[in-house]
Amino acid sequence: MIYLKTDEEIELMRAANLLVGRTLAEVAKIIAPGVSTLQLDKRAEEFIRDNGATPAFLGYNGFPGSLCTSVNDHVVHGIPSSKVVLKDGDIVSVDCGTKLAGFTGDSAYTFAVGEVAPETLALLRTTKESLYIGIEHAVAGKRVGDIGAAVQQYCEARGYHIVRELEGHGIGKNMHEEPGVPNFGRRGTGPELRSGMCICIEPMVNMGSKNVIFDRDGWTVRTKTGKPSAHFEHCVAIRDGKADILSSFDFIKEVLVDREF
């Protein structure tokens, strides 16, 4: 079942998603060599609760954190830990969700820790750009496959690989709703996009190979080659003519100042 949101509900969705953006910016302030991913998680939970919301990820299907923190070759769903300490040259995908006034926000950004190799920064840049390429197709009358095909074509043309086992999703009162939103596919296929649908588009892009491994912790997904993976995510409302991006990276930009990642 695909739930269409009213304009009022979409504004509630926007508030939840803007809080995610502000939370990611708070996390960005403390990302540095020597900081553990558990420290990032604690800061996020504190900020979310201080702003009258609850962490949407915490306890979701048993997940133990408020953030997913995925370092280097970890694609998504990394569990925050005091044992995972960021080092100069690392990248870390930070995926965050909030629950506010009954609706869910969800967005992700991959950050550079210190000085990162140019080829890794190129992966981050392509992945982030592919997110916006996908969003261009998130309009009423198109189909889910149009989004995935656009992301896939953009990334593969630059030598990168799309993870197949994971995808974006519908979102609303629940974290995951229909439809699924793969980052690959064929144009003109999949469910039709209708005004009022809200979806999360989240390219997960690897260097080396599309193949992934699911760790024994039941959550962490990493690249089979051990090479880096990048992940960016926006929540959008489907509209006529142009997608309405409900989440925001603007707060992150204010923190990073003269850096992109």
C-alpha positions as CSV (number, residue, x, y, z in Angstrom):
1,M,0.0,0.0,0.0
2,I,1.4,3.4,-1.0
3,Y,0.2,6.3,1.2
4,L,-0.3,9.7,-0.4
5,K,0.3,12.6,2.1
6,T,-1.7,15.8,2.3
7,D,0.1,19.1,2.1
8,E,-0.3,19.4,5.9
9,E,1.3,16.0,6.4
10,I,4.2,16.9,4.1
11,E,4.9,20.0,6.2
12,L,5.2,17.7,9.2
13,M,7.5,15.5,7.2
14,R,9.6,18.5,6.4
15,A,10.0,19.5,10.0
16,A,11.2,16.0,10.9
17,N,13.6,16.0,8.0
18,L,15.0,19.4,8.7
19,L,15.7,18.3,12.2
20,V,17.7,15.4,10.7
21,G,19.7,17.9,8.7
22,R,20.4,19.9,11.8
23,T,21.4,16.8,13.7
24,L,23.8,15.7,11.0
25,A,25.3,19.2,11.2
26,E,25.8,18.8,15.0
27,V,27.5,15.5,14.3
28,A,29.7,17.1,11.6
29,K,31.0,19.6,14.3
30,I,32.8,16.8,16.2
31,I,33.9,14.5,13.3
32,A,37.7,14.3,13.6
33,P,40.5,11.8,14.1
34,G,40.3,10.3,17.5
35,V,36.5,10.5,17.9
36,S,34.6,7.3,18.2
37,T,31.4,6.6,16.3
38,L,29.7,6.1,19.7
39,Q,30.5,9.7,20.5
40,L,28.8,10.8,17.3
41,D,25.8,8.7,18.3
42,K,25.5,10.1,21.8
43,R,25.7,13.7,20.4
44,A,22.9,12.9,17.9
45,E,20.6,11.4,20.4
46,E,21.0,14.3,22.8
47,F,20.4,16.8,20.1
48,I,17.3,15.0,18.8
49,R,15.7,14.7,22.2
50,D,16.6,18.3,23.1
51,N,14.5,19.3,20.1
52,G,11.4,17.4,21.1
53,A,11.8,14.4,18.9
54,T,12.9,10.8,19.3
55,P,15.6,8.9,17.4
56,A,13.8,6.9,14.7
57,F,16.6,4.3,14.4
58,L,17.0,3.5,18.1
59,G,15.4,0.2,18.8
60,Y,14.1,-0.1,15.2
61,N,14.0,-3.9,14.6
62,G,16.4,-4.1,17.5
63,F,19.0,-1.6,16.2
64,P,21.1,-0.4,19.1
65,G,22.0,3.2,18.0
66,S,20.5,6.5,17.1
67,L,22.7,6.7,14.0
68,C,24.1,4.3,11.5
69,T,27.8,5.1,11.3
70,S,29.5,3.3,8.4
71,V,33.3,3.7,8.1
72,N,35.3,3.2,4.9
73,D,34.3,-0.1,3.4
74,H,31.2,-0.3,5.5
75,V,28.3,0.5,3.1
76,V,25.4,1.1,5.6
77,H,24.0,0.1,9.0
78,G,27.3,0.4,10.9
79,I,26.6,0.1,14.7
80,P,28.1,3.0,16.7
81,S,30.8,1.8,19.0
82,S,33.5,3.1,21.4
83,K,35.9,0.6,19.6
84,V,35.5,2.3,16.2
85,V,37.6,5.4,16.4
86,L,37.9,7.6,13.3
87,K,41.4,8.1,11.8
88,D,42.8,10.7,9.4
89,G,41.9,9.7,5.9
90,D,38.7,7.8,6.8
91,I,35.3,8.4,5.4
92,V,32.1,7.9,7.5
93,S,28.6,7.6,6.3
94,V,26.2,9.0,9.0
95,D,22.6,8.0,8.5
96,C,20.1,9.6,10.8
97,G,16.3,9.4,11.5
98,T,13.9,11.3,13.7
99,K,10.4,10.9,14.8
100,L,8.6,14.2,15.3
101,A,4.8,14.8,15.6
102,G,4.1,11.3,14.4
103,F,6.2,11.6,11.2
104,T,9.6,10.4,10.2
105,G,12.7,12.1,8.9
106,D,15.6,10.2,7.2
107,S,18.8,11.5,5.6
108,A,22.4,10.5,5.2
109,Y,25.8,12.2,4.4
110,T,29.2,10.8,4.0
111,F,31.9,12.8,5.7
112,A,35.7,13.0,5.2
113,V,37.8,12.7,8.3
114,G,40.9,14.8,8.0
115,E,42.9,14.5,4.7
116,V,41.2,11.9,2.4
117,A,42.7,10.4,-0.8
118,P,41.6,12.2,-3.9
119,E,40.2,9.0,-5.5
120,T,38.0,8.6,-2.4
121,L,36.8,12.1,-2.6
122,A,35.9,11.5,-6.2
123,L,33.7,8.6,-5.1
124,L,31.9,10.8,-2.6
125,R,31.4,13.6,-5.2
126,T,30.0,11.2,-7.8
127,T,27.6,9.6,-5.2
128,K,26.3,12.9,-4.0
129,E,25.8,14.1,-7.5
130,S,24.0,11.0,-8.5
131,L,21.5,11.6,-5.6
132,Y,20.5,14.9,-7.3
133,I,20.4,13.2,-10.7
134,G,17.9,10.7,-9.3
135,I,15.9,13.5,-7.6
136,E,15.4,15.1,-11.0
137,H,13.3,12.1,-12.0
138,A,11.2,12.1,-8.8
139,V,8.2,13.8,-10.3
140,A,4.6,12.9,-10.8
141,G,4.0,10.7,-13.9
142,K,7.5,9.1,-13.9
143,R,8.2,5.7,-12.5
144,V,10.5,4.4,-9.8
145,G,12.7,2.8,-12.4
146,D,13.4,6.2,-13.9
147,I,15.1,7.2,-10.7
148,G,17.2,4.0,-10.4
149,A,18.2,4.1,-14.0
150,A,19.4,7.7,-13.8
151,V,21.5,7.0,-10.7
152,Q,23.0,3.8,-12.1
153,Q,23.9,5.3,-15.5
154,Y,25.6,8.3,-13.8
155,C,27.7,6.2,-11.4
156,E,28.6,3.4,-13.8
157,A,29.7,5.8,-16.5
158,R,32.3,7.0,-14.0
159,G,33.6,3.5,-13.1
160,Y,31.7,3.0,-9.9
161,H,29.3,0.2,-8.8
162,I,25.8,0.2,-7.5
163,V,24.9,-2.0,-4.5
164,R,21.9,-4.2,-5.5
165,E,20.8,-5.7,-2.2
166,L,19.8,-2.3,-0.6
167,E,17.5,0.4,-1.8
168,G,15.6,3.6,-0.9
169,H,12.1,3.5,0.3
170,G,8.8,5.2,0.9
171,I,8.5,7.0,4.2
172,G,5.8,8.7,6.3
173,K,4.5,7.7,9.7
174,N,6.6,4.6,9.3
175,M,10.3,4.6,8.6
176,H,9.9,2.1,5.7
177,E,6.8,2.3,3.5
178,E,6.1,1.3,-0.1
179,P,7.5,1.6,-2.7
180,G,11.1,0.4,-2.6
181,V,13.4,2.7,-4.6
182,P,16.4,0.8,-6.1
183,N,19.5,2.7,-7.3
184,F,19.5,0.7,-10.5
185,G,16.8,-0.4,-13.0
186,R,15.2,0.3,-16.3
187,R,13.4,3.5,-17.3
188,G,9.6,3.3,-17.5
189,T,9.4,0.4,-15.0
190,G,8.2,0.1,-11.5
191,P,5.4,1.9,-9.6
192,E,4.2,5.2,-11.0
193,L,5.1,8.3,-9.0
194,R,2.1,10.3,-7.8
195,S,1.9,13.7,-6.2
196,G,1.8,13.3,-2.4
197,M,4.1,10.3,-2.3
198,C,7.2,10.7,0.0
199,I,10.3,8.6,-0.7
200,C,13.9,8.4,0.3
201,I,16.4,8.3,-2.5
202,E,19.8,7.0,-1.2
203,P,22.6,5.9,-3.6
204,M,25.0,3.4,-2.1
205,V,28.0,3.3,-4.4
206,N,31.2,1.2,-4.2
207,M,34.6,1.3,-5.6
208,G,35.9,-2.0,-6.9
209,S,32.7,-4.1,-7.1
210,K,29.0,-4.0,-6.5
211,N,29.3,-7.1,-4.2
212,V,28.7,-6.8,-0.5
213,I,28.9,-8.9,2.7
214,F,26.4,-8.9,5.6
215,D,28.3,-9.1,8.9
216,R,27.4,-11.5,11.7
217,D,26.1,-8.6,13.9
218,G,23.0,-8.7,11.7
219,W,23.3,-5.1,10.6
220,T,26.6,-4.0,9.1
221,V,27.0,-4.3,5.3
222,R,30.5,-3.9,3.8
223,T,32.1,-4.2,0.4
224,K,33.4,-7.6,-0.6
225,T,36.6,-6.0,-1.9
226,G,37.3,-4.0,1.2
227,K,37.3,-0.8,-0.9
228,P,35.4,2.3,0.1
229,S,31.7,2.9,-0.3
230,A,29.7,6.2,-0.1
231,H,26.1,6.9,0.8
232,F,24.0,10.0,0.5
233,E,20.3,10.3,1.1
234,H,17.5,12.8,0.8
235,C,13.8,12.5,1.6
236,V,11.6,14.0,-1.1
237,A,7.9,14.6,-1.7
238,I,6.7,13.9,-5.2
239,R,5.1,16.9,-6.9
240,D,4.1,17.9,-10.4
241,G,7.1,19.2,-12.4
242,K,9.8,19.1,-9.7
243,A,10.5,17.1,-6.5
244,D,10.2,18.9,-3.2
245,I,13.3,18.0,-1.1
246,L,12.2,17.8,2.5
247,S,15.6,17.1,4.0
248,S,18.6,19.5,3.7
249,F,22.4,19.5,3.6
250,D,22.5,23.3,4.1
251,F,23.1,23.0,7.8
252,I,26.1,20.7,7.1
253,K,27.5,23.2,4.6
254,E,27.5,25.9,7.3
255,V,29.6,23.6,9.5
256,L,32.0,22.4,6.8
257,V,32.5,26.0,5.5
258,D,35.1,25.7,2.8
259,R,35.0,21.9,2.5
260,E,32.5,19.8,0.6
261,F,32.8,16.7,2.8
